[in-house]
Amino acid sequence: MRAFLVSALLSLPLFSIAQDVTSVDQLDDQNAISELYRLTLTEGRSYYWLKDLCFDIGARLSGSPEADSAVDWAVALMQSLDLDVSKQPVQVPVWRRGEKEIGYYTTSSGEKEKVRLCALGGSVSTGDEGIKAPVIEVGDWDELEQLGREQVQGKIVFFNEKMPAENLYTFHSYGHCVKHRWGGAVEAAKYGAVGAIVRSLSLRIDPYPHTGSMHYEAALDSIPAAAISTMDAEALSAALHRGDEVEFYFRQTCDTLPDKESYNVVGEMRGSEFPDEVILVGGHLDSWDLGHGAHDDGAGVVQSLAVLDLFQKLGYQPKRTIRVVFFMNEENGLRGAKEYARLAEASGQNHIAAIESDRGGFTPRGFHVEGSEKALHMIQSWEHILEPYGLHQIDKGGSGADIGPLKTDDNVLIGFVPDSQRYFDHHHAETDTFDHVNQRELELGAASIAALVYLIDRYGI
């Protein structure tokens, strides 16, 4: 151990180091965190784990055979790190996309244009024949209400609100528009529409449609809903604005099967002094069925596990229990998160902090903190340690969907915040593939989360 430490500490010229250091516990915080970053950049395994997940398994929609394989992969990987590993059963929905979707529109001038689209998760089928009807464009639900049933009934509603470009943090733009994807079919059905088409949630103009969850209400007709690529949304809107009468056709053969059993996968390193105080770090193992699910959220699960891998490499024994959770069914139900929280409450577990990584494997920027002002100020007091690594955005804000159900008056929930500019280029699209993940950015994210876990473990929260 001494030889390892001498070698490691000599690689940290930014900080003065006492000559009589004989164990990791005697390192000051700056040196320990600097070593976490050195280890992740020279010995980190997140990128290779993600490669295996993406290429050996691929997309992992809840209830699919691929999701089952991902659970087995996660258990084996955690066991390879000698963690205490368990599986938590959870019932998950089973929605299948079916055959490749088909879409086109025709204009009164005789043009016929193909469009790229994909069914929204949870949508009903159009039937084998598909649906063809006049299309009407709206920017938001207020415009739809103004048109009323007389102008909407029997038509396909095209929701074409763009994600606002002015927000530096692109998740704010996503939050502004996601209601059309989630509830557009319900709103359109209120006025007698026969289908709903939603502009993909991306700031980029490209040919790739982006899927995502939607829902129905029992009192209304369940009409089929699909997302159209931003490139085709622009062209369709231009045709409508020319005054053409446009008919839209789309066909999708998706269906929903009965729920089935799946699992959250949990691995932990028990604390040496306060084992009943849990610091959770996690992401979601499931993904949509397009692409590899690389950024959403393969990056998050491998970064979470890397925290314990880095602690082992550092030789750091945490005071508190560090628990890694790979949640199942974040994308279309949050059932894994809800079941985990239910079991934790029933058994009286004390989660003092939870950190979620579910915003892509891009360059680290900081953390969003959801908790008391005291907790926020304490984490902000560590900025001088974290800022040299680009972690300068430590702000009050939302944490994450999977850790949300764990919220109490006494704990703190934290969302890891990477740079967001490219995230929605890939989110829920076939472009969310391994080749769009940068190795250094991914590994730096793992070290950033490990650094914060280290500080919380050392000082509590």
C-alpha positions in Angstrom: 0.0 0.0 0.0 2.8 2.4 0.9 4.5 2.0 -2.5 1.2 2.6 -4.2 0.6 5.8 -2.2 4.0 7.2 -2.8 3.6 6.7 -6.6 0.1 8.1 -6.6 0.9 11.1 -4.5 4.0 12.0 -6.5 1.6 12.4 -9.5 -0.3 15.3 -7.7 1.9 18.4 -8.0 -0.9 20.9 -7.3 -1.0 20.1 -3.6 1.6 19.9 -0.7 1.7 16.4 0.8 3.2 15.4 4.2 6.2 13.1 3.9 4.9 10.7 6.6 1.7 9.7 4.8 1.2 5.9 5.3 -2.5 5.3 4.4 -5.3 6.7 2.2 -7.2 7.9 5.3 -4.4 10.4 6.0 -4.7 12.1 2.6 -6.3 15.5 2.7 -9.5 15.9 0.7 -7.9 17.6 -2.2 -5.3 14.9 -2.7 -7.8 12.1 -2.4 -10.1 13.7 -5.0 -7.2 14.4 -7.3 -6.3 10.8 -7.1 -9.9 9.7 -7.9 -9.6 11.7 -11.1 -6.2 10.3 -12.0 -7.5 6.8 -11.4 -10.6 7.3 -13.6 -8.5 8.7 -16.5 -5.8 5.9 -16.3 -7.6 2.9 -14.9 -11.4 3.7 -15.3 -13.6 1.0 -16.6 -16.9 2.8 -17.2 -16.4 3.1 -20.9 -15.6 -0.6 -21.4 -18.6 -1.6 -19.2 -20.8 0.6 -21.3 -19.4 -0.9 -24.5 -20.3 -4.3 -23.3 -23.8 -3.2 -22.4 -24.4 -1.5 -25.7 -23.0 -4.1 -28.0 -23.7 -7.3 -26.2 -27.2 -6.4 -25.1 -28.3 -3.1 -26.8 -31.6 -1.4 -26.2 -33.3 -2.6 -23.0 -37.0 -1.7 -22.9 -38.7 -2.8 -19.7 -40.2 -6.3 -20.1 -38.1 -7.2 -23.1 -35.7 -10.1 -23.3 -32.9 -7.5 -23.6 -33.9 -6.0 -20.3 -33.8 -9.5 -18.7 -30.2 -9.9 -20.1 -29.2 -6.5 -18.7 -30.3 -7.6 -15.2 -28.0 -10.7 -15.5 -25.2 -8.5 -16.8 -25.6 -6.1 -13.9 -25.6 -8.8 -11.3 -22.4 -10.4 -12.7 -20.6 -7.1 -13.0 -21.4 -6.1 -9.4 -20.3 -9.5 -8.2 -17.0 -9.1 -10.0 -16.3 -6.2 -7.7 -17.1 -8.3 -4.6 -20.0 -6.2 -3.6 -23.0 -7.4 -1.6 -25.5 -7.9 -4.5 -29.2 -8.4 -4.5 -32.2 -8.2 -6.9 -35.4 -6.5 -6.0 -38.4 -8.0 -7.9 -40.8 -5.4 -9.6 -43.7 -5.8 -12.0 -43.1 -3.8 -15.1 -45.2 -2.9 -18.2 -44.6 -4.7 -21.5 -45.1 -2.5 -24.6 -43.8 -3.6 -28.0 -43.2 -1.4 -31.0 -44.0 -4.0 -33.7 -43.1 -3.5 -37.3 -41.2 -0.4 -38.6 -43.6 2.6 -38.7 -44.6 4.1 -42.0 -45.6 7.7 -42.7 -46.2 10.1 -45.5 -48.4 13.1 -46.4 -50.0 14.2 -49.6 -50.9 17.7 -50.7 -53.6 19.1 -52.9 -50.9 19.9 -55.5 -50.2 16.2 -55.8 -47.0 16.0 -53.8 -46.3 12.9 -51.7 -43.6 13.2 -49.1 -42.4 10.4 -46.9 -41.8 11.2 -43.2 -39.7 9.6 -40.5 -41.7 8.9 -37.4 -41.9 6.4 -34.5 -44.7 5.4 -32.2 -44.7 6.9 -28.8 -44.2 4.5 -25.9 -47.5 3.2 -24.7 -49.4 4.1 -27.9 -52.1 1.9 -29.4 -51.8 0.6 -33.0 -53.2 2.2 -36.0 -54.3 -1.2 -37.2 -52.8 -3.0 -40.2 -54.4 -0.6 -42.7 -53.0 2.5 -41.0 -54.8 5.9 -40.6 -55.2 8.6 -43.2 -56.9 11.9 -42.5 -56.5 15.6 -42.9 -53.8 17.1 -40.6 -54.1 20.2 -38.6 -51.2 22.0 -36.9 -51.2 23.6 -33.5 -48.5 25.1 -31.4 -49.9 24.3 -28.0 -53.0 23.1 -26.2 -54.5 26.7 -26.1 -54.5 26.7 -29.9 -56.2 23.3 -30.0 -58.9 24.6 -27.6 -59.5 27.6 -29.8 -60.0 25.4 -32.9 -62.6 23.3 -31.0 -64.3 20.1 -32.0 -65.8 21.5 -35.2 -62.4 22.0 -36.8 -60.6 19.0 -35.1 -63.0 16.1 -35.3 -61.9 13.4 -37.7 -58.4 14.9 -38.2 -54.9 14.2 -37.1 -53.5 16.8 -34.8 -49.9 17.8 -35.4 -48.3 19.4 -32.3 -45.4 21.5 -33.6 -44.1 23.5 -30.7 -40.3 23.8 -30.9 -38.1 23.4 -27.9 -37.2 27.0 -26.9 -33.6 27.8 -28.0 -32.9 30.6 -25.5 -32.4 28.3 -22.5 -28.7 27.6 -21.7 -29.7 24.6 -19.8 -31.6 22.5 -22.4 -33.6 20.5 -19.9 -35.6 23.6 -19.2 -36.5 23.6 -22.9 -37.4 20.0 -22.7 -39.6 20.6 -19.7 -41.5 23.3 -21.6 -42.5 21.0 -24.5 -42.7 17.5 -23.1 -46.4 17.8 -22.2 -47.3 17.5 -25.9 -45.6 14.1 -26.1 -47.0 12.9 -22.7 -50.6 14.3 -23.1 -51.0 15.3 -26.7 -53.1 12.2 -27.6 -55.4 12.9 -24.7 -55.9 16.5 -25.6 -56.5 15.7 -29.2 -59.0 13.0 -28.4 -61.1 15.5 -26.4 -62.0 17.2 -29.6 -62.6 14.1 -31.7 -59.2 13.7 -33.4 -58.3 10.3 -34.8 -54.5 10.5 -34.3 -51.7 12.7 -32.8 -48.3 13.5 -34.3 -45.8 15.3 -32.1 -42.6 17.1 -33.1 -39.6 15.3 -31.7 -38.1 16.8 -28.6 -34.8 17.9 -30.0 -33.1 21.3 -30.6 -31.4 19.9 -33.7 -33.0 19.7 -37.1 -32.3 16.2 -38.3 -34.1 13.1 -39.7 -34.3 11.1 -36.5 -37.6 10.7 -34.6 -37.5 10.6 -30.8 -39.8 8.4 -28.9 -40.9 8.6 -25.2 -43.7 8.0 -22.9 -47.3 9.0 -23.4 -50.6 8.2 -21.7 -54.3 7.8 -22.1 -57.4 8.6 -20.0 -60.1 5.9 -19.6 -62.9 8.3 -20.4 -61.6 9.2 -23.8 -60.8 7.3 -27.0 -57.3 6.0 -27.2 -55.9 7.4 -30.4 -52.5 6.4 -31.9 -49.7 8.8 -31.3 -46.3 9.1 -33.0 -43.3 11.4 -33.0 -42.1 12.9 -36.3 -38.5 14.0 -36.9 -37.7 17.7 -36.6 -36.7 17.8 -40.3 -40.0 16.4 -41.4 -41.9 18.5 -38.9 -40.4 21.6 -40.6 -41.4 20.3 -44.1 -44.9 19.4 -43.0 -45.4 22.8 -41.4 -44.1 24.6 -44.5 -46.7 22.7 -46.6 -49.5 23.6 -44.3 -48.4 27.3 -44.2 -48.5 27.4 -48.0 -52.2 26.8 -47.7 -52.1 23.3 -49.0 -54.8 20.8 -47.9 -52.7 18.1 -46.5 -53.6 14.5 -45.7 -51.4 12.5 -43.4 -51.0 8.7 -43.3 -49.2 6.7 -40.7 -49.1 3.0 -39.7 -47.8 1.5 -36.5 -48.4 -2.0 -35.1 -47.5 -1.5 -31.5 -49.2 -3.4 -28.7 -49.2 -3.9 -24.9 -48.9 -7.2 -23.1 -49.6 -8.1 -19.5 -47.1 -6.9 -16.9 -44.1 -9.2 -16.1 -41.5 -9.5 -13.4 -38.2 -7.7 -13.7 -35.7 -6.4 -11.1 -33.8 -3.5 -9.7 -30.2 -4.5 -9.2 -28.5 -3.4 -6.0 -24.9 -3.6 -4.9 -23.2 -2.0 -1.8 -20.1 -1.5 0.2 -21.0 -1.5 3.9 -19.9 1.5 6.0 -17.2 1.0 8.7 -18.6 3.5 11.2 -22.2 4.3 10.3 -23.4 1.4 8.3 -27.1 2.3 8.8 -26.6 5.6 7.0 -26.9 5.0 3.3 -25.6 7.1 0.4 -27.2 5.9 -2.8 -25.9 6.5 -6.2 -27.7 5.2 -9.3 -29.2 5.4 -12.7 -31.7 3.3 -14.7 -30.9 0.1 -16.4 -33.8 0.1 -18.9 -33.8 2.2 -22.1 -36.0 2.9 -25.0 -35.9 0.4 -27.9 -34.1 2.7 -30.3 -30.3 2.9 -30.5 -28.2 1.5 -27.6 -29.5 3.5 -24.7 -25.9 4.7 -24.3 -26.4 8.2 -22.8 -29.9 7.4 -21.5 -29.0 5.8 -19.2 -26.2 3.4 -19.8 -23.8 6.2 -18.9 -25.6 6.7 -15.6 -25.4 3.1 -14.5 -21.8 2.6 -15.3 -20.8 5.9 -13.7 -22.7 4.9 -10.6 -20.9 1.6 -10.3 -17.6 3.2 -11.0 -17.9 5.1 -7.7 -17.3 1.9 -5.8 -14.7 0.7 -8.3 -12.7 3.9 -7.8 -13.0 3.7 -4.0 -11.6 0.2 -4.2 -8.7 1.3 -6.4 -8.1 4.2 -4.0 -8.2 1.9 -1.0 -10.8 4.0 0.6 -13.1 2.4 3.2 -16.3 4.5 3.5 -17.7 5.4 6.9 -21.2 5.0 5.6 -22.8 2.4 3.4 -22.4 3.3 -0.3 -25.2 1.6 -2.3 -25.4 1.5 -6.1 -28.8 0.9 -7.6 -29.6 0.1 -11.2 -33.3 1.0 -11.4 -35.7 -0.8 -13.8 -38.5 0.9 -15.7 -37.7 4.6 -15.4 -38.6 5.2 -19.0 -42.3 4.1 -19.0 -43.5 3.7 -15.4 -40.9 4.4 -12.7 -42.0 1.2 -11.1 -38.5 0.3 -10.0 -38.0 3.6 -8.2 -41.4 3.3 -6.5 -40.8 -0.2 -5.4 -37.3 0.5 -4.1 -38.6 3.5 -2.0 -41.5 1.4 -0.7 -39.2 -1.4 0.5 -36.7 1.2 2.0 -39.5 2.8 4.0 -41.0 -0.5 5.1 -37.6 -1.6 6.5 -36.8 1.8 8.1 -33.7 2.4 6.0 -32.0 5.8 6.4 -30.9 7.3 3.1 -29.1 10.4 4.1 -28.3 11.2 0.5 -29.1 9.9 -3.0 -27.3 10.9 -6.3 -28.7 10.2 -9.7 -26.9 10.2 -13.0 -29.5 10.4 -15.9 -28.5 13.3 -18.0 -25.9 11.7 -20.3 -22.2 11.0 -20.3 -21.1 14.5 -21.3 -18.5 16.9 -19.7 -19.3 17.4 -16.0 -20.6 20.7 -14.9 -21.9 20.3 -11.4 -24.9 19.1 -9.3 -28.5 20.1 -8.7 -29.4 19.8 -5.0 -32.9 19.1 -3.7 -33.0 19.4 0.1 -32.7 21.9 3.0 -30.8 25.1 2.7 -28.3 23.7 5.2 -27.5 20.8 2.9 -27.2 23.1 -0.1 -24.9 25.4 1.7 -22.8 22.5 2.9 -22.3 21.1 -0.6 -21.6 24.6 -1.9 -18.9 25.0 0.7 -17.0 22.3 -1.1 -16.9 24.2 -4.3 -13.3 25.2 -3.8 -12.4 21.5 -3.9 -14.6 20.6 -6.8 -14.2 23.7 -9.0 -10.8 22.7 -10.4 -12.5 19.8 -12.1 -15.1 21.9 -13.8 -17.8 21.4 -11.1 -18.9 25.0 -10.8 -22.7 24.7 -11.1 -23.9 23.6 -7.6 -27.4 25.0 -7.5 -30.8 24.3 -6.0 -32.8 22.3 -8.4 -34.4 19.0 -9.3 -32.5 15.8 -8.6 -33.8 12.8 -10.6 -36.9 10.7 -11.3 -35.6 7.5 -9.8 -34.5 8.9 -6.5 -37.5 11.3 -6.2 -39.6 8.8 -4.2 -36.9 8.7 -1.5 -37.4 12.3 -0.5 -37.9 13.1 3.2 -37.6 16.2 5.3 -34.2 15.2 6.4 -32.3 13.8 3.4 -30.8 15.4 0.3 -31.3 14.3 -3.3 -28.8 15.3 -5.9 -28.8 15.2 -9.7 -25.5 15.0 -11.5 -25.3 17.7 -14.1 -23.2 17.3 -17.3 -23.1 19.7 -20.1 -26.6 19.6 -21.7 -26.0 21.0 -25.2 -25.8 17.7 -27.1 -28.1 15.5 -24.9 -31.3 16.1 -26.8 -29.6 15.3 -30.1 -29.7 11.7 -28.9 -32.4 11.4 -26.3 -34.8 8.6 -27.0 -33.6 8.3 -30.6 -31.8 5.8 -32.7 -28.7 8.0 -32.5 -28.3 7.2 -28.7 -25.4 4.8 -29.5 -22.1 4.0 -28.0 -20.1 5.9 -30.7 -21.6 9.1 -29.5 -20.1 8.7 -26.0 -16.7 10.3 -25.4 -14.5 8.1 -23.1 -12.9 10.9 -21.2 -16.1 12.8 -20.6 -17.8 9.6 -19.3 -14.9 8.8 -17.0 -14.7 12.4 -15.7 -18.4 12.1 -14.8 -17.7 9.0 -12.8 -14.9 10.7 -10.8 -17.1 13.8 -10.2 -19.8 11.7 -8.7 -17.2 9.8 -6.6 -15.8 13.0 -5.4 -19.1 14.2 -4.0 -19.9 10.8 -2.5 -16.5 10.9 -0.8 -17.1 14.3 0.7 -20.6 13.4 1.9 -19.3 10.2 3.4 -16.4 12.0 5.2 -18.5 14.8 6.7 -22.2 13.7 6.6 -24.9 16.0 5.3 
